[in-house]
Amino acid sequence: MIRNVKLEDIYELAPIYKELYDDADIGEFWTVENAQKLLKYFYDRQKDLFFVAEEEGVAVGAVMSNLKPWFDGYRLNDTEIFVLKNINISTLLKNCTKNI
């Protein structure tokens, strides 16, 4: 299921975000606290563009973005998508969209 984020989701999502960046080996060293700050930034800025993916009631990832005015209208920017490593993204998307 995909749903809009709730403030309390940030505490469940932050460790997922940190773990993914720890394993990415791209020179970014996140703490859970800093991940919470980033997720709270997205929540405060545009929570209607912050979605949580759940499996069996447990958060397994998220999509978050901002909307900014541009010369030809509005555009999404600074978009991030992250999902637990052990989750099959194709299956997750199939399950999340089957009732649409």
Buried (B, 14 or more C-beta within 10 A) or exposed (E): EBEEBEEEBBEBBBBBBBBBBEEEEEEEEBEBEBBBEBBEEBBEBBBEBBBBBBBEEEBBBBBBBBBEEEEEEEEEEEEEEBBBEEBEEEEBEEBBEEEE
